[in-house]
Amino acid sequence: MSLTLDYLWAFLRALGIAAAAVLAAAAVQRAIASCPRRTARLMWLAHIIPFLTPVLLVGYAWSRLALSLVHHPAWNQALYTLLVWLRLTPVATIAIHFAPSAISPEALWCHKLLRQRHSAVGTRRSAVVFWLRGRGRAFAISFLVVLLLAFGEFEIASLMSIGSWTVTIFDAQYLGLSLGESLRMAIPGLLISVALLWLGLRLLATAPARGLRPAPSRSAMGKPARTAVGLYLLASLTLVTLLPAYFVAEGAVAGFRLLPEALALTKEVLASVLFGLAAAACAIGCSVFGVRCWGSKSAIRNQQSAIPLALCVPGLLGALVLALLILALFQLPGPNAAYDTPVPLLLALTLLLLPFALVLRMLVSATRPGEASHAARLLTSSSEGKVIRAGRRVLWHLEGQGKLAVAFLLFCWGYFDLTASAILAPSQMTPVTWRLYNFMHYGHTAALSTMVLVCFLVPFLLCALFFASLRVFRG
C-alpha cells in the first residue's frame, strides 16, 4: 500500500511540476524571442545553467534544510517540488522552442487572415485544431518530457527524504531485496514511463518529415511579464546553482585543511572520469549516426531514422528502471560473463546520454553556418600552410567549439551519474558519486564538503587542462 501511495503522489506531483513548467517555459521563451540577440543569449545561459547543475550538489546543499523540516513534511515537499520545477523548466523551454510543428508558418498566417474575414463557429473550431497541430503540439511535447523526468527523479528526493517510488525501490534493492521483486515493484513505473514515451513519440511521428517548428512569438511583452520572467530566472539560478555552490564552498573553505581526505577518493574519481569519457564517446558516436540518418534524403530515410529513435527509448525510461533492466539482462546465461565488469554500467550510461547527445548534435548541426563552414574547408585545402592554419582556426570557431561543448556536457552527465552507477558499477571500480552519496547520509561535515567541491571541480579542471594542451599543441 505504501508503494502505491508513493506512485500516486509522485505522479500527481509530476503533473503539477509539468504544468507549471510549461506555463513558465512559454513566458520565458516569449521573453527570449522578444529580446535582442545578445540579451537573448544571456537569458538562455541563465535559464539552462540550473538544469546543468549536478543534482547531487543540489540535493546535498538543500538536505540540511530538509533535515530541519523533518517535522514539517508539507514544507519539505513544497521545497522539493520547487527545486525540481526550477531545474526542469529549461527542458520545457527547449522543447517548446524546438519541437516540430505539423503546420508551416505560412499556413498559420493564411489561417489567421481567414479568421479575420470569417467569425463563424467552424472557424473558431478550426483555430483550436490549428493551435493543437502548431504551438499546442510543442506544449504537449514539453509537458510529457517534464512529466517523464519529474516522475522518475531520484537523487534530490533521496537526499531530502521525500517519499517517492524511485526512493522506495532503490532502497529496497540496496538493502538486499531480490532483483525479481525489485522489478515487480518497478512495473507500474515502467508502464507509466512507456505510456508517456508512446504519447510523445506519437506526437513526433505525426510531424512532417522536414521538421517544421512553430515560429516563436516576437510580440513585445509588458513590463509586469518581463519582471516576472526576470524574477523567475534570478530565483532559478540562485536556488538551484548559486546557493548550493555557496553552501558547499563555504564548508570546503572551513575544511580546507582536510584536503588530504578528499584526495583519498582518487581511485573513485578516476573510475568516474573513465566511465564519463567512455559513455560520452559512445553516445556521440551513436548520435553522429542518428544525425546522418535524419539528414539523409534517400528513399529509406524513414527506416533509417527509426533506428536512432529506437535507441533513445531505453534512456528515456529513467536511470532506475533502465539500471534494473540491464542488471536483469546481465544475470542471464551468456551476458552473465560480463556481470562484474564495466560493460553493464557503460551500456546504461550510453543509453542514458544518447537522447541528450542526439538532441545536442542536431542543435549544433542546425545552427552551424553552412556557407562559412564550406568556405573554411576550402581554405584548408590550400597549398600554403598559413592559409591552412587560418582555415582550421575558422573551422574551430564555427564547428569545433560547439562539438567540444556537447562532448563536455555529456561527459559531465556521465561523470555525475548516481543511480545507474550505484546499481551497476563493478566491485573494483566504484564511482565517486556513489561513495559521496553514502557519506551524505551521515550529515554535513567540513571534510565531506571538501570532497564534494573537489569532485565537482574535476571535470572543469580536466577541461582547462585540455584547452591548455590544445593551445600548446597548436602553437
Residue pairs with C-beta under 8 A, 6 or more apart in sequence:
2 168
3 165
3 168
3 169
3 185
5 163
6 163
6 164
6 165
6 167
6 168
7 165
7 188
7 189
7 192
9 163
9 164
10 151
10 164
10 165
10 166
11 151
11 192
13 77
13 81
13 150
14 146
14 147
14 150
14 151
15 147
16 81
17 81
17 84
17 85
17 88
17 146
17 147
17 150
18 92
18 143
18 144
18 146
18 147
18 150
19 143
20 85
20 89
21 85
21 88
21 89
21 91
21 92
21 142
21 143
21 146
22 92
22 96
22 139
22 142
22 143
22 146
24 85
24 89
24 92
24 232
25 89
25 90
25 92
25 93
25 95
25 96
25 142
26 96
26 139
27 225
27 228
27 229
27 232
28 43
28 47
28 89
28 93
28 229
28 232
28 233
29 93
29 96
29 97
29 216
30 216
30 217
30 219
30 221
31 43
31 221
31 225
31 226
31 229
32 40
32 43
32 44
32 47
32 93
32 216
33 40
33 216
33 217
33 218
34 217
34 218
34 219
34 220
34 221
35 43
43 233
46 233
46 236
46 237
47 89
47 90
47 93
47 233
47 236
48 90
48 94
49 237
49 241
50 86
50 87
50 90
50 236
50 237
50 240
50 241
51 87
51 88
51 90
51 91
52 409
52 412
53 87
53 240
53 241
53 244
54 412
54 416
54 456
55 87
55 155
55 156
55 416
55 418
56 155
56 159
56 416
56 418
56 433
56 436
56 437
56 452
57 244
57 245
57 248
57 452
57 456
58 83
58 87
58 156
58 240
58 244
59 155
59 156
59 158
59 159
59 160
59 440
60 159
60 244
60 248
60 436
60 440
60 444
60 452
61 243
61 244
61 245
61 247
61 248
62 79
62 83
62 156
62 159
62 160
62 244
63 159
63 160
63 161
63 440
63 444
64 247
64 444
65 79
66 76
66 79
66 80
66 159
66 160
66 161
67 161
67 443
69 75
69 76
69 79
70 76
70 161
76 160
76 161
76 162
77 162
79 160
80 156
80 157
80 160
80 162
82 239
83 156
83 239
83 240
84 150
84 153
84 156
86 235
86 236
86 239
86 240
87 236
87 240
88 146
88 149
88 150
89 146
89 232
89 236
91 142
91 145
91 146
91 149
92 142
92 143
92 145
92 146
93 142
94 359
95 138
95 141
95 142
95 145
95 146
96 135
96 138
96 139
96 142
97 138
97 213
97 216
98 213
98 359
98 363
99 137
99 138
99 141
99 142
99 213
99 214
100 137
100 204
100 207
100 208
100 211
100 212
100 213
101 133
101 134
101 135
101 137
101 138
101 207
101 212
101 213
101 214
102 133
102 134
102 137
102 206
102 207
102 208
102 212
103 130
103 133
103 134
103 212
103 214
104 212
105 212
105 214
105 215
107 130
108 130
108 134
108 214
108 215
111 126
111 127
111 130
114 123
115 123
115 127
132 140
134 214
135 214
137 203
137 207
137 214
138 213
138 214
140 203
141 200
141 203
141 204
144 196
144 199
144 200
144 203
145 200
147 196
148 193
148 196
148 197
148 200
148 316
148 318
149 318
151 189
151 192
151 193
151 196
151 318
152 166
152 189
152 193
152 317
152 318
152 319
152 320
152 321
153 164
153 166
154 164
154 166
154 167
154 170
154 318
154 319
154 320
154 418
154 419
155 418
155 419
155 437
156 162
157 163
157 164
157 166
157 167
158 166
158 167
158 170
158 437
159 437
159 440
165 185
165 186
165 188
165 189
166 189
166 318
166 320
166 419
168 185
169 182
169 185
169 186
169 189
169 320
169 324
170 320
170 419
170 422
170 423
172 181
172 182
172 185
173 179
173 182
173 324
173 423
174 422
179 324
179 327
179 328
179 331
182 324
183 324
183 325
183 328
186 320
186 321
186 324
189 318
189 320
189 321
190 317
190 321
193 316
193 317
193 318
193 321
194 317
197 313
197 316
197 317
201 309
201 313
209 301
209 302
221 229
247 449
248 449
248 452
248 453
248 456
249 449
249 453
250 449
251 444
251 445
251 446
251 448
251 449
251 450
252 446
252 449
252 450
252 452
252 453
252 454
254 446
254 449
255 445
255 446
255 447
255 449
255 450
256 450
258 446
258 447
258 450
259 450
259 454
261 447
261 450
261 451
262 447
262 450
262 451
262 453
262 454
262 455
263 454
265 432
265 435
265 436
265 451
265 454
265 455
267 430
268 430
268 431
268 432
268 434
268 435
269 432
269 455
269 458
271 425
271 429
271 430
271 431
271 432
272 415
272 416
272 421
272 431
272 432
272 433
272 455
272 458
273 415
273 458
273 462
274 342
274 429
275 342
275 345
275 346
275 349
275 414
275 415
275 417
275 421
275 429
275 431
276 349
276 411
276 412
276 413
276 414
276 415
276 417
276 459
277 411
277 414
278 342
278 346
278 349
278 414
279 346
279 349
279 350
279 352
279 353
279 410
279 414
280 353
280 357
280 407
280 410
280 411
280 414
282 346
282 350
283 350
283 353
283 354
283 356
283 357
283 410
284 357
284 361
284 406
284 407
284 410
286 308
286 311
286 350
286 354
286 357
286 358
287 308
287 354
287 357
287 358
287 360
287 361
288 361
289 307
289 308
290 305
290 307
290 308
290 309
290 311
290 358
290 361
291 358
291 361
291 362
291 365
293 301
293 304
293 305
293 307
293 308
294 301
294 305
294 308
294 362
295 365
296 304
296 305
298 304
308 354
308 358
311 351
311 354
312 354
312 355
312 358
314 322
314 325
314 351
315 322
315 351
315 352
315 353
315 354
315 355
316 355
317 325
319 348
319 352
319 417
319 418
319 419
319 420
320 419
320 423
322 348
322 351
322 352
322 420
323 348
323 419
323 420
323 423
323 424
324 423
326 344
326 347
326 348
326 424
327 344
327 423
327 424
329 335
329 344
330 336
330 338
330 339
330 343
330 344
331 339
338 344
340 426
340 427
341 426
342 426
342 429
344 424
345 420
345 421
345 424
345 425
345 426
348 420
348 424
349 414
349 417
349 420
349 421
352 413
352 414
352 417
352 420
353 410
353 413
353 414
356 409
356 410
356 413
357 406
357 410
360 406
360 409
360 410
361 406
364 399
364 402
364 403
364 406
367 402
368 398
368 399
368 402
369 398
372 394
372 398
373 395
373 398
373 399
375 394
376 391
376 392
376 394
376 395
376 398
377 391
377 395
378 391
379 387
379 388
379 390
379 391
379 394
380 388
380 391
380 392
380 395
382 388
382 391
408 459
408 463
411 459
412 459
415 433
415 458
415 459
416 433
417 431
417 433
418 433
418 434
418 437
421 431
421 433
421 434
422 434
422 437
425 431
425 434
432 455
433 455
436 448
436 451
436 452
436 455
439 448
439 451
440 448
442 448
